[in-house]
């Protein structure tokens, strides 16, 4: 029988296979074929109509966006085209069968089918948006080795529901199992496990009476529900005696389970990628009534935020920002967020810092208009998102994930130093030129700026704050140091006053008190009167510097020394060498490894945001993983984040065909690895189904009015979201940080070490996802 004839007969027979007289129908329809062909046809028909338990997963295989689709007791992942095809096939076959599964792999929009079809029109390349999700600060310690053991078990719930399942791995204190269950279990739920498979080999009452466990984690895949359990009664000597003997006897028969270790290594490594690349500044408060800012965890990317708060006397005023009256008002809620506005006023060669929260300004409407009009006109204008969360000290210490490891020597000291820690805060600079103009246009005031004295930080004492940093690979060609010092600038015979905000041996950054027109490559001269008072051996006047960048506000200049023999370069080289312990270079501020480790883990545990990791496969970039913290976020639905299944789908954030143009291509075009890429998205979200109706980049709007029109339309017919993606190139993986774990894995699976190293080296960029909708709403408040 030729193939076409076989297909025709199968299409006629499949809908009839459940008929009572099917054998007569089959004989009549195939009587023209030989007995061998009839036999083969019947076998193929039987195979195609056999019920299937295989999950259909079309994610990353079709052009459409796939969603969970339930049929009976199974959940498939189908797009709209797939759902229509599935329903037709179910009607055709009468149930979910092997034939349905196979035909669903060849839907009309299957990427492989489209690629092989020469008549398919070219489309924009699509990015696979369905990726794994990782919970930072969340991995389990192992005080003992766990063995791969696959044996039948019986599971009994507290409601006396009975399920059949299989063990996956086991130790004396824990168990990993797989079984089928429609609803998701609850973390903390109790289960009783009966080891029915072992009962057939051993006559021991411990196997038949059942052992109580508690659920600590679970996830689903196409094989079923996987659950991690911890044993409840740890004093059961009879259980320990039997299973310790059993596990030791069968160590050569069963492999040591290192799956948990692989997951933990990936989690720890992504945390290590994220921390040096984060553009937010974690703040740690201790005590109560009110809490006091005590520690700041700083890296190279967040050094700009820290450096902003230095005055002309090299005093950091960040602690002053959170004065007693302000922090007491904020922590009336155990967690929350607010907008902090600030600017610096220069008068008589001194710097005066002004700051206010959204609520503080709302309480004084007249002064709010004055604050925005006067402050937003300055180059020092900043808008910060401040988030806070009450913390628990235990979350600061990650357990060892390698069995039988002693307590770190520096953990006891770190626990003592952090004993009274009460709150974790996160300060993110969300300043942007377009919103600064909006503040100036929207708010007008005729009041005297002297009325803003109530917001002057100089009215409060300056507390001591300890800056902690963690060593990591340095990306810059030379270190920059944060320092504020007066600068007199001459530009085309025009003299201006400004402030040095950071310097290196070969250049500096200066903020002018007023905007100026300058082009790349122009030469200006600088006088440094405050530095000149420190030395006599260098002439620090009329120093020539070349302009290498001018920020959009036309007040912030990035300058480079003309040559290596530059007097300014010689001075700064000696200044840095003589004062290395006093200057604020991010990687070397104050390294206290145990304390830094605890603060870093505490930040990752709460996180406050979502973090996206982009990897490189040859010349192609792809979305690799999404990290999240312990607390559910209102951005979870937008990112289609399933914490139970450890998966996310970012097709709602940016459509699959736009990732390349909006993110990947600009990332590749970044010349300096220390640069950052900012992408701001305006979203119109359906009020009922929460689907994104429209998503546009802010740079695509040609006017402020066009932006306002989009926002008004979104809010009239649904919801509005304002999302910022801040991307930077990832640093090299710190393999020393995970050396202990990698050595343990190598003992049992050398090939896994190579796979893990390849995964880590493929990491290309780190993208922080911030929701700025709150600032937008605060700006609209009248």
C-alpha positions as CSV (number, residue, x, y, z in Angstrom):
1,X,0.0,0.0,0.0
2,X,1.4,3.4,-1.0
3,X,1.7,6.1,1.7
4,X,-1.0,8.3,0.2
5,X,-3.5,5.5,0.1
6,X,-2.6,4.6,3.8
7,X,-3.3,8.2,4.8
8,X,-6.6,8.3,3.1
9,X,-7.8,5.1,4.7
10,X,-6.6,6.2,8.2
11,X,-8.5,9.5,7.8
12,X,-11.6,7.6,7.1
13,X,-11.2,5.0,9.8
14,X,-10.0,7.1,12.8
15,X,-13.4,8.8,13.4
16,X,-15.1,5.4,13.3
17,X,-12.7,3.4,15.5
18,X,-15.1,3.6,18.5
19,X,-18.1,2.2,16.6
20,X,-19.4,-1.2,17.9
21,X,-19.2,-2.8,14.4
22,X,-15.8,-1.3,13.6
23,X,-14.2,-4.6,12.6
24,X,-16.8,-5.1,9.9
25,X,-16.3,-1.5,8.8
26,X,-12.5,-2.0,8.7
27,X,-12.8,-5.2,6.7
28,X,-15.1,-3.7,4.2
29,X,-13.1,-0.5,3.6
30,X,-9.7,-2.3,3.3
31,X,-10.8,-5.5,1.5
32,X,-9.0,-4.4,-1.7
33,X,-5.6,-4.5,0.2
34,X,-3.6,-7.6,0.9
35,X,-3.6,-9.3,4.4
36,X,-0.2,-7.9,5.2
37,X,-1.2,-4.4,4.3
38,X,-4.4,-4.8,6.4
39,X,-2.3,-6.0,9.4
40,X,0.1,-3.1,9.2
41,X,-2.8,-0.6,8.7
42,X,-4.6,-1.9,11.7
43,X,-1.4,-1.7,13.8
44,X,-0.8,1.9,12.8
45,X,-4.5,2.8,13.5
46,X,-4.2,1.2,16.9
47,X,-1.1,3.2,17.7
48,X,-2.6,6.5,16.6
49,X,-5.8,6.0,18.7
50,X,-3.9,4.9,21.9
51,X,-4.5,7.4,24.7
52,X,-1.5,9.6,25.4
53,X,-0.1,11.0,28.6
54,X,2.5,13.2,26.9
55,X,2.4,16.9,27.4
56,X,2.2,19.1,24.3
57,X,4.6,22.0,24.7
58,X,4.7,24.4,21.8
59,X,6.6,27.1,23.6
60,X,9.5,28.3,21.5
61,X,8.3,26.0,18.6
62,X,5.6,28.2,17.1
63,X,5.2,31.9,16.2
64,X,2.4,32.5,18.7
65,X,2.5,33.2,22.4
66,X,1.7,30.0,24.3
67,X,-0.5,29.7,27.4
68,X,-1.3,26.8,29.8
69,X,-4.2,24.9,28.3
70,X,-6.0,22.3,30.5
71,X,-7.6,19.2,29.0
72,X,-9.0,16.7,31.5
73,X,-6.2,16.2,34.0
74,X,-3.3,17.5,31.9
75,X,-2.0,20.9,31.2
76,X,-0.5,21.6,27.7
77,X,1.2,24.8,26.4
78,X,-0.5,26.0,23.2
79,X,-0.9,29.2,21.3
80,X,-4.2,30.3,19.7
81,X,-3.5,28.4,16.5
82,X,-2.6,25.3,18.5
83,X,-5.8,25.5,20.6
84,X,-7.9,25.5,17.5
85,X,-6.0,22.6,16.0
86,X,-6.2,20.7,19.3
87,X,-9.9,21.0,19.6
88,X,-10.4,19.9,16.0
89,X,-8.2,16.9,16.5
90,X,-10.0,15.9,19.7
91,X,-13.3,15.9,17.8
92,X,-11.7,13.9,15.0
93,X,-10.0,11.3,17.3
94,X,-12.6,11.3,20.0
95,X,-10.0,11.8,22.8
96,X,-6.4,12.8,23.4
97,X,-4.3,10.1,21.7
98,X,-0.9,9.5,20.2
99,X,-2.1,10.7,16.8
100,X,-3.3,14.1,18.3
101,X,0.1,14.5,20.0
102,X,2.0,13.9,16.7
103,X,-0.1,16.1,14.6
104,X,0.2,18.9,17.1
105,X,3.9,19.0,16.4
106,X,3.2,20.2,12.8
107,X,0.8,23.1,13.2
108,X,0.6,25.7,10.4
109,X,2.7,28.2,12.3
110,X,5.4,25.8,13.5
111,X,8.7,27.5,13.1
112,X,10.4,24.4,11.6
113,X,7.6,24.0,9.1
114,X,7.8,27.7,8.1
115,X,11.6,27.6,7.8
116,X,11.4,24.6,5.4
117,X,8.7,26.3,3.3
118,X,10.3,28.4,0.5
119,X,7.1,30.4,0.1
120,X,7.0,31.6,3.7
121,X,7.5,35.4,3.7
122,X,10.4,36.7,5.8
123,X,9.5,37.9,9.2
124,X,11.3,39.8,11.9
125,X,13.4,37.3,14.0
126,X,11.6,36.2,17.1
127,X,13.1,35.7,20.5
128,X,12.1,32.8,22.7
129,X,10.5,34.5,25.6
130,X,9.7,31.4,27.8
131,X,12.6,31.1,30.2
132,X,13.4,29.5,33.6
133,X,12.8,31.6,36.8
134,X,15.2,31.6,39.7
135,X,14.4,32.6,43.3
136,X,17.4,34.5,44.7
137,X,18.5,33.6,48.2
138,X,16.6,30.4,48.0
139,X,18.5,27.1,48.0
140,X,18.6,24.2,50.5
141,X,21.5,23.2,52.7
142,X,22.6,19.6,52.7
143,X,24.0,18.3,55.9
144,X,24.3,14.8,54.3
145,X,24.6,13.2,50.9
146,X,21.4,12.3,49.1
147,X,21.3,9.2,46.8
148,X,19.3,8.7,43.6
149,X,16.8,6.0,44.5
150,X,13.8,5.4,42.3
151,X,11.3,3.1,44.0
152,X,7.5,2.9,44.3
153,X,5.9,4.8,47.2
154,X,2.5,5.6,48.5
155,X,1.6,9.2,49.5
156,X,-1.1,10.0,52.0
157,X,-2.2,13.6,52.6
158,X,-3.7,15.1,55.8
159,X,-7.1,14.8,54.1
160,X,-6.5,11.0,53.7
161,X,-6.1,11.3,49.9
162,X,-3.9,8.5,48.6
163,X,-1.6,8.8,45.6
164,X,0.9,6.4,44.0
165,X,4.3,7.8,43.3
166,X,8.0,7.2,42.9
167,X,10.9,8.4,45.0
168,X,13.6,10.3,43.1
169,X,16.3,10.7,45.7
170,X,16.7,10.2,49.5
171,X,18.8,10.9,52.6
172,X,18.0,10.4,56.2
173,X,16.5,13.8,56.6
174,X,14.8,14.3,53.3
175,X,13.2,12.9,50.2
176,X,12.3,14.0,46.7
177,X,9.3,12.4,45.0
178,X,7.2,12.5,41.9
179,X,3.5,11.8,41.6
180,X,0.4,13.0,39.7
181,X,-2.0,15.5,41.5
182,X,-4.3,18.0,39.9
183,X,-4.0,20.9,42.4
184,X,-0.7,22.3,43.6
185,X,0.3,21.4,47.1
186,X,1.1,24.0,49.7
187,X,4.6,24.7,51.2
188,X,4.5,23.4,54.7
189,X,1.8,20.7,54.0
190,X,2.3,17.4,55.8
191,X,2.5,14.1,53.9
192,X,2.9,10.5,55.1
193,X,5.1,8.4,52.9
194,X,4.8,4.5,52.7
195,X,7.9,2.9,51.1
196,X,5.9,0.2,49.3
197,X,8.7,-0.7,46.9
198,X,11.2,-1.5,49.7
199,X,8.5,-3.5,51.6
200,X,8.9,-6.2,48.9
201,X,12.6,-6.5,49.7
202,X,12.7,-5.9,53.4
203,X,10.4,-7.0,56.2
204,X,10.6,-4.0,58.5
205,X,7.7,-2.3,60.2
206,X,9.2,1.2,59.6
207,X,8.3,0.8,55.9
208,X,4.7,-0.1,56.3
209,X,3.7,2.2,59.2
210,X,4.5,5.4,57.2
211,X,6.9,8.3,57.8
212,X,5.8,11.9,58.2
213,X,7.3,14.6,56.0
214,X,6.7,18.3,55.3
215,X,6.8,19.9,51.8
216,X,9.5,22.5,51.4
217,X,9.4,23.0,47.6
218,X,7.7,21.7,44.4
219,X,7.6,22.2,40.7
220,X,5.9,20.7,37.7
221,X,7.2,19.5,34.3
222,X,5.9,17.2,31.6
223,X,6.8,14.2,33.8
224,X,4.5,15.3,36.6
225,X,4.7,17.0,40.0
226,X,8.0,17.0,41.8
227,X,8.1,17.6,45.5
228,X,11.0,18.1,48.0
229,X,10.3,16.9,51.5
230,X,11.9,17.1,54.9
231,X,11.4,14.5,57.5
232,X,9.4,15.6,60.6
233,X,10.4,13.2,63.3
234,X,14.2,13.5,63.4
235,X,14.5,11.5,66.6
236,X,13.2,8.2,65.1
237,X,16.2,6.0,65.8
238,X,14.6,2.9,64.2
239,X,14.2,4.9,60.9
240,X,17.8,6.2,61.1
241,X,19.3,2.7,61.8
242,X,17.5,1.0,58.9
243,X,18.0,3.7,56.2
244,X,21.6,4.5,57.2
245,X,22.4,0.8,56.8
246,X,20.4,0.6,53.5
247,X,22.0,3.8,52.0
248,X,25.5,2.7,52.9
249,X,25.0,-0.8,51.5
250,X,23.6,0.5,48.2
251,X,26.1,3.4,47.7
252,X,27.7,1.5,44.8
253,X,24.3,0.7,43.3
254,X,22.9,4.3,43.4
255,X,24.5,7.5,42.4
256,X,24.9,10.5,44.7
257,X,22.3,13.2,43.8
258,X,23.9,16.5,42.9
259,X,20.9,18.0,41.1
260,X,20.2,20.4,44.0
261,X,23.9,21.4,43.9
262,X,23.7,22.3,40.2
263,X,20.6,24.5,40.9
264,X,22.3,26.1,43.8
265,X,25.5,26.8,41.8
266,X,23.5,28.5,39.1
267,X,21.5,30.5,41.6
268,X,24.7,31.6,43.5
269,X,26.4,32.5,40.2
270,X,23.6,34.5,38.9
271,X,23.5,36.4,42.2
272,X,27.2,37.1,41.8
273,X,26.6,38.3,38.2
274,X,23.8,40.6,39.4
275,X,25.4,42.2,42.5
276,X,28.4,43.9,40.7
277,X,26.1,45.1,37.9
278,X,23.2,46.4,40.0
279,X,22.5,50.1,39.6
280,X,20.6,50.4,42.8
281,X,22.1,51.1,46.3
282,X,21.1,48.7,49.1
283,X,20.8,50.4,52.5
284,X,20.7,48.7,55.9
285,X,19.0,50.2,58.9
286,X,19.5,49.1,62.5
287,X,17.6,49.7,65.7
288,X,14.1,51.1,66.3
289,X,12.4,54.3,67.3
290,X,13.5,55.3,64.7
291,X,15.9,53.1,62.7
292,X,19.3,54.5,61.7
293,X,21.1,54.0,58.4
294,X,24.2,52.0,59.3
295,X,25.5,50.2,56.3
296,X,25.6,50.9,52.5
297,X,26.5,48.0,50.1
298,X,28.2,49.6,47.1
299,X,29.5,48.5,43.8
300,X,31.0,50.3,40.8
301,X,27.6,50.9,39.1
302,X,25.9,52.3,42.2
303,X,28.9,54.4,43.1
304,X,27.3,57.4,41.3
305,X,24.4,57.3,43.7
306,X,26.7,57.2,46.7
307,X,29.0,59.9,45.3
308,X,26.1,62.3,44.7
309,X,25.7,62.7,48.5
310,X,29.3,63.9,49.2
311,X,29.7,67.6,50.1
312,X,32.8,69.8,49.6
313,X,34.3,68.6,52.9
314,X,34.2,64.9,51.8
315,X,31.4,64.2,54.1
316,X,28.7,61.7,52.9
317,X,25.2,63.0,53.6
318,X,23.3,59.9,52.7
319,X,22.6,59.2,56.4
320,X,21.3,62.8,56.7
321,X,18.8,62.1,53.9
322,X,17.1,59.6,56.2
323,X,16.9,61.9,59.2
324,X,14.9,60.7,62.3
325,X,11.7,62.6,61.4
326,X,11.7,61.2,57.9
327,X,12.5,57.6,58.6
328,X,10.1,57.4,61.5
329,X,7.3,58.5,59.1
330,X,8.3,55.9,56.5
331,X,8.6,52.9,58.7
332,X,5.1,53.3,60.1
333,X,4.5,50.6,57.4
334,X,6.7,47.5,57.6
335,X,7.3,47.7,53.9
336,X,6.6,50.2,51.1
337,X,8.0,52.6,48.6
338,X,8.2,56.4,48.1
339,X,9.8,58.9,45.7
340,X,12.6,61.0,47.0
341,X,13.4,64.3,45.2
342,X,16.7,66.2,45.8
343,X,18.9,68.9,44.4
344,X,22.1,70.7,45.4
345,X,22.3,74.5,45.7
346,X,25.8,76.0,45.4
347,X,26.2,79.3,47.2
348,X,29.4,81.1,48.2
349,X,31.5,78.1,47.2
350,X,29.5,75.8,49.5
351,X,27.1,73.0,48.7
352,X,23.6,72.9,50.3
353,X,21.6,69.6,49.9
354,X,17.8,69.8,49.7
355,X,15.5,66.7,49.7
356,X,11.8,65.8,50.2
357,X,9.6,62.7,49.9
358,X,6.4,62.7,47.9
359,X,4.3,62.8,51.0
360,X,6.3,65.7,52.5
361,X,5.7,67.8,49.4
362,X,2.0,66.8,49.2
363,X,1.6,68.2,52.7
364,X,2.8,71.6,51.4
365,X,1.3,72.2,47.9
366,X,2.8,75.7,47.5
367,X,6.3,74.6,48.4
368,X,5.9,71.5,46.2
369,X,5.5,73.7,43.2
370,X,8.4,75.8,44.2
371,X,10.6,72.7,45.0
372,X,9.9,71.2,41.5
373,X,10.3,74.5,39.6
374,X,13.5,75.5,41.3
375,X,15.1,72.1,41.9
376,X,14.3,70.5,38.5
377,X,16.1,73.4,36.7
378,X,19.5,72.4,38.3
379,X,22.0,69.9,36.9
380,X,22.0,68.3,40.4
381,X,18.3,67.5,40.2
382,X,17.7,63.8,41.1
383,X,14.6,61.6,41.5
384,X,15.0,58.4,43.5
385,X,12.8,55.4,44.1
386,X,13.2,54.3,47.7
387,X,11.8,50.9,48.7
388,X,12.0,49.3,52.2
389,X,11.2,46.1,53.9
390,X,11.5,44.8,57.5
391,X,14.1,42.1,57.6
392,X,15.0,39.0,59.7
393,X,18.6,38.3,60.4
394,X,18.4,34.6,59.5
395,X,17.8,35.6,55.9
396,X,21.3,37.2,55.8
397,X,23.1,33.9,56.1
398,X,23.0,31.4,53.3
399,X,23.3,27.7,54.4
400,X,26.1,25.6,53.1
401,X,24.9,23.5,50.1
402,X,27.8,21.1,50.3
403,X,27.3,18.4,52.9
404,X,29.2,18.3,56.2
405,X,30.6,21.9,56.0
406,X,31.6,23.7,59.2
407,X,30.3,27.2,60.0
408,X,32.2,30.0,58.3
409,X,34.7,31.5,60.6
410,X,33.6,35.1,59.9
411,X,29.8,34.3,60.3
412,X,29.8,34.7,64.1
413,X,31.4,38.1,63.9
414,X,28.9,39.1,61.1
415,X,26.0,38.0,63.2
416,X,27.2,40.2,66.1
417,X,27.6,43.2,63.9
418,X,24.1,42.7,62.3
419,X,22.3,41.7,65.5
420,X,20.1,44.8,65.6
421,X,19.5,45.1,61.9
422,X,15.8,46.1,61.4
423,X,15.2,47.3,57.8
424,X,16.5,46.8,54.3
425,X,16.1,49.7,51.9
426,X,16.9,50.1,48.2
427,X,17.7,53.5,46.6
428,X,17.4,53.6,42.8
429,X,18.2,56.7,40.7
430,X,15.3,57.1,38.2
431,X,16.1,60.6,37.1
432,X,15.5,61.3,33.4
433,X,15.7,64.4,31.3
434,X,12.2,64.1,29.9
435,X,10.6,64.0,33.3
436,X,12.8,66.9,34.6
437,X,11.4,69.1,31.8
438,X,7.9,67.9,32.7
439,X,8.4,68.9,36.4
440,X,9.5,72.4,35.2
441,X,6.6,72.8,32.8
442,X,3.9,71.4,35.0
443,X,4.8,73.3,38.2
444,X,5.2,77.1,38.4
445,X,5.7,79.2,41.5
446,X,6.4,82.9,42.2
447,X,7.6,82.2,45.8
448,X,11.0,83.1,47.0
449,X,13.3,80.0,46.9
450,X,14.4,80.8,50.5
451,X,11.0,79.3,51.5
452,X,12.6,75.8,50.8
453,X,14.7,76.0,53.9
454,X,12.4,73.4,55.7
455,X,13.7,70.8,53.2
456,X,17.4,71.7,53.7
457,X,19.3,68.7,55.0
458,X,21.8,71.0,56.7
459,X,19.2,71.3,59.5
460,X,20.0,67.7,60.7
461,X,23.1,66.0,62.1
462,X,25.4,63.9,59.8
463,X,25.4,60.3,61.1
464,X,28.3,58.0,60.4
465,X,27.4,55.4,57.7
466,X,29.7,52.4,56.9
467,X,30.2,51.7,53.2
468,X,30.7,48.0,52.5
469,X,31.8,46.6,49.1
470,X,32.6,43.2,47.7
471,X,35.6,42.5,45.6
472,X,35.0,41.5,42.0
473,X,36.8,41.7,38.7
474,X,37.5,45.3,37.7
475,X,36.1,46.3,34.3
476,X,37.4,49.9,34.0
477,X,40.7,50.7,32.4
478,X,41.4,52.9,35.5
479,X,39.6,53.4,38.8
480,X,37.4,56.4,39.4
481,X,37.2,58.1,42.7
482,X,34.3,60.0,44.1
483,X,35.2,63.4,45.5
484,X,33.6,66.9,45.5
485,X,35.8,69.8,45.0
486,X,35.3,73.3,43.5
487,X,36.3,73.8,39.9
488,X,36.6,77.1,38.0
489,X,36.0,76.4,34.3
490,X,37.0,78.6,31.4
491,X,35.2,77.9,28.1
492,X,35.7,80.3,25.1
493,X,36.8,83.1,27.5
494,X,33.6,82.5,29.6
495,X,34.2,81.7,33.2
496,X,31.9,79.3,35.0
497,X,31.8,77.7,38.4
498,X,31.3,74.0,38.8
499,X,32.2,71.0,41.0
500,X,34.4,68.0,40.4
501,X,32.2,64.9,41.2
502,X,34.7,62.2,40.4
503,X,38.3,61.9,39.0
504,X,40.9,59.4,37.8
505,X,44.5,59.8,36.8
506,X,43.4,60.6,33.2
507,X,40.2,62.5,33.5
508,X,37.3,63.9,35.6
509,X,33.6,64.6,35.6
510,X,32.4,68.1,36.4
511,X,28.9,69.5,37.0
512,X,28.5,73.2,36.1
513,X,26.1,75.6,37.9
514,X,24.6,76.6,34.5
515,X,24.2,74.9,31.1
516,X,26.8,75.6,28.3
517,X,27.0,74.7,24.6
518,X,30.0,72.4,24.0
519,X,31.0,69.8,21.4
520,X,32.9,66.6,21.6
521,X,36.6,67.2,21.3
522,X,36.7,70.8,22.4
523,X,39.4,71.9,24.9
524,X,38.6,73.8,28.1
525,X,40.8,74.9,31.0
526,X,40.2,74.1,34.7
527,X,41.3,75.8,37.9
528,X,41.2,73.6,41.1
529,X,41.5,76.1,43.9
530,X,40.5,73.7,46.8
531,X,43.0,71.0,45.6
532,X,45.6,73.8,45.1
533,X,45.5,74.5,48.8
534,X,46.7,71.0,49.5
535,X,49.9,71.1,47.4
536,X,52.5,73.5,46.3
537,X,54.5,71.2,44.0
538,X,51.8,71.2,41.3
539,X,50.3,74.1,39.4
540,X,46.5,73.4,39.3
541,X,45.4,76.3,37.3
542,X,44.6,76.6,33.6
543,X,44.8,72.9,33.2
544,X,43.7,71.9,29.7
545,X,41.2,69.1,29.4
546,X,39.4,67.7,26.3
547,X,35.6,67.2,26.3
548,X,34.8,63.5,25.7
549,X,31.1,63.7,26.5
550,X,28.4,66.2,27.4
551,X,25.2,65.0,29.0
552,X,21.9,66.1,27.7
553,X,21.4,68.7,30.5
554,X,24.5,70.5,29.1
555,X,25.8,70.9,32.6
556,X,27.6,67.6,33.2
557,X,30.9,67.3,31.4
558,X,33.2,64.2,31.1
559,X,36.8,65.4,30.5
560,X,40.0,63.7,29.5
561,X,43.6,64.9,30.1
562,X,45.3,66.0,27.0
563,X,48.4,63.9,27.5
564,X,50.2,61.6,30.0
565,X,52.5,64.5,31.2
566,X,49.5,66.6,32.1
567,X,50.0,68.5,35.4
568,X,46.5,67.4,36.5
569,X,47.2,63.8,35.8
570,X,50.5,63.9,37.7
571,X,48.7,65.5,40.7
572,X,45.9,63.0,40.7
573,X,48.3,60.1,40.4
574,X,50.1,61.2,43.6
575,X,46.8,62.1,45.3
576,X,45.4,58.6,44.7
577,X,48.7,56.8,45.7
578,X,48.9,58.8,49.0
579,X,45.2,58.6,49.9
580,X,44.0,55.2,48.6
581,X,42.5,54.3,52.0
582,X,40.5,57.5,52.1
583,X,39.1,57.8,48.6
584,X,35.8,56.3,47.4
585,X,36.6,53.8,44.7
586,X,33.7,51.4,44.6
587,X,35.5,48.0,44.5
588,X,37.9,48.8,47.4
589,X,35.8,51.0,49.7
590,X,35.7,48.7,52.7
591,X,36.0,44.9,52.2
592,X,34.8,42.9,55.1
593,X,34.1,39.5,53.5
594,X,31.8,38.0,56.1
595,X,29.8,41.1,56.6
596,X,29.6,41.8,52.9
597,X,28.5,38.3,52.2
598,X,25.6,38.6,54.7
599,X,24.5,41.9,53.4
600,X,24.6,40.7,49.8
601,X,22.5,37.6,50.6
602,X,20.0,39.7,52.5
603,X,19.6,42.0,49.5
604,X,19.2,39.0,47.1
605,X,16.6,37.4,49.4
606,X,14.3,40.4,49.3
607,X,15.5,41.9,46.0
608,X,12.6,44.3,45.4
609,X,12.8,43.9,41.6
610,X,13.1,41.3,38.9
611,X,16.4,40.7,37.1
612,X,16.8,39.3,33.6
613,X,19.9,37.5,32.4
614,X,20.9,37.5,28.7
615,X,23.2,34.9,27.4
616,X,25.3,34.5,24.2
617,X,25.2,31.5,21.9
618,X,27.8,32.2,19.3
619,X,26.9,35.6,17.8
620,X,23.2,35.3,18.9
621,X,21.8,36.7,22.1
622,X,18.9,35.1,23.9
623,X,16.9,35.4,27.1
624,X,18.3,32.9,29.6
625,X,16.7,33.4,33.1
626,X,14.6,35.7,35.3
627,X,15.5,36.1,39.0
628,X,13.0,37.2,41.6
629,X,12.9,37.7,45.4
630,X,10.8,36.1,48.1
631,X,7.7,38.4,48.1
632,X,5.2,38.2,45.3
633,X,5.2,41.3,43.1
634,X,2.4,43.0,41.1
635,X,4.8,42.6,38.1
636,X,4.6,38.8,38.3
637,X,1.5,38.6,36.0
638,X,3.1,40.9,33.4
639,X,6.1,38.7,33.3
640,X,3.9,35.6,33.5
641,X,6.0,34.4,36.4
642,X,5.1,31.0,37.9
643,X,6.8,30.7,41.2
644,X,5.6,27.1,41.6
645,X,6.9,26.0,38.2
646,X,10.0,28.2,38.2
647,X,9.2,29.6,34.8
648,X,8.4,32.9,33.2
649,X,7.3,34.2,29.8
650,X,8.3,37.7,28.8
651,X,6.2,38.0,25.6
652,X,3.9,40.5,27.4
653,X,6.8,42.7,28.4
654,X,8.2,43.0,24.9
655,X,6.8,41.1,21.9
656,X,9.1,38.3,20.7
657,X,9.9,40.0,17.4
658,X,11.0,43.2,19.1
659,X,13.6,42.0,21.6
660,X,16.3,42.0,18.9
661,X,15.8,45.6,17.9
662,X,14.9,47.0,21.3
663,X,17.5,45.3,23.5
664,X,19.9,42.9,21.8
665,X,21.2,45.1,19.0
666,X,21.8,48.1,21.3
667,X,23.6,45.8,23.8
668,X,26.0,44.6,21.2
669,X,26.6,48.2,20.1
670,X,27.9,49.2,23.5
671,X,31.6,49.9,23.2
672,X,32.4,50.4,26.9
673,X,31.5,47.3,29.1
674,X,30.9,49.7,32.0
675,X,28.2,51.6,30.1
676,X,24.5,51.0,30.8
677,X,21.5,50.9,28.4
678,X,18.2,52.2,29.6
679,X,14.9,51.3,27.9
680,X,11.7,52.8,29.2
681,X,8.3,51.3,28.1
682,X,4.8,52.8,28.3
683,X,2.1,50.1,28.5
684,X,-1.6,50.1,28.1
685,X,-3.1,47.1,30.0
686,X,-6.6,45.8,29.6
687,X,-8.5,46.3,32.9
688,X,-10.3,42.9,32.7
689,X,-7.9,40.3,31.5
690,X,-4.7,42.2,32.4
691,X,-3.3,41.7,28.8
692,X,-1.0,44.3,27.3
693,X,-3.0,46.2,24.7
694,X,-0.1,48.4,23.5
695,X,3.6,48.8,24.5
696,X,5.7,51.6,23.2
697,X,9.2,52.9,23.9
698,X,9.3,56.4,25.3
699,X,11.9,57.4,22.7
700,X,9.4,56.6,20.0
701,X,7.1,59.5,21.0
702,X,7.9,62.8,19.3
703,X,6.6,65.1,22.0
704,X,5.6,65.3,25.7
705,X,2.0,65.8,24.5
706,X,2.0,62.5,22.6
707,X,3.1,60.7,25.7
708,X,0.4,62.4,27.8
709,X,-2.2,61.4,25.1
710,X,-1.1,57.7,25.3
711,X,-1.2,57.7,29.1
712,X,-4.7,59.3,29.2
713,X,-6.1,56.8,26.7
714,X,-4.5,53.9,28.7
715,X,-6.0,55.1,32.0
716,X,-9.4,55.9,30.5
717,X,-9.9,52.3,29.1
718,X,-7.6,50.2,31.3
719,X,-4.4,50.5,33.3
720,X,-1.1,52.3,32.7
721,X,2.4,50.9,33.5
722,X,5.7,52.7,33.1
723,X,8.5,50.1,33.1
724,X,12.3,50.7,33.0
725,X,14.8,48.2,31.8
726,X,18.4,49.0,32.8
727,X,21.0,46.7,31.1
728,X,24.7,46.4,31.5
729,X,27.3,43.9,30.3
730,X,28.0,41.1,32.7
731,X,31.4,40.7,34.3
732,X,33.4,37.5,34.1
733,X,32.1,34.7,36.3
734,X,33.8,34.5,39.7
735,X,34.6,30.8,39.8
736,X,36.4,31.2,43.1
737,X,33.1,32.2,44.7
738,X,31.6,28.7,43.9
739,X,34.9,26.7,44.0
740,X,33.8,24.6,47.0
741,X,30.5,23.6,45.3
742,X,32.2,22.9,41.9
743,X,34.9,20.7,43.6
744,X,32.1,18.6,45.2
745,X,30.3,18.2,41.9
746,X,33.5,17.2,40.1
747,X,33.9,14.3,42.5
748,X,30.7,12.7,41.2
749,X,30.2,14.2,37.7
750,X,33.1,15.8,35.9
751,X,31.0,16.5,32.8
752,X,28.6,18.6,34.9
753,X,31.4,20.9,35.9
754,X,32.2,21.6,32.3
755,X,28.5,22.2,31.5
756,X,28.1,24.6,34.4
757,X,31.2,26.5,33.5
758,X,30.0,26.8,29.9
759,X,26.6,28.2,31.1
760,X,28.3,30.8,33.3
761,X,30.7,31.9,30.7
762,X,27.9,32.4,28.2
763,X,26.2,35.1,30.4
764,X,26.3,38.3,28.4
765,X,24.2,41.0,30.1
766,X,22.2,41.7,33.3
767,X,18.9,43.6,33.0
768,X,17.1,45.1,36.0
769,X,13.4,45.6,35.6
770,X,12.0,48.5,37.6
771,X,8.4,49.7,37.7
772,X,8.4,53.5,37.6
773,X,4.6,53.8,37.5
774,X,4.6,55.1,41.1
775,X,6.7,58.1,40.1
776,X,4.5,58.9,37.1
777,X,1.4,58.8,39.4
778,X,3.2,61.1,41.9
779,X,4.0,63.5,39.1
780,X,0.3,63.7,38.0
781,X,-0.9,64.5,41.6
782,X,-2.0,68.1,41.8
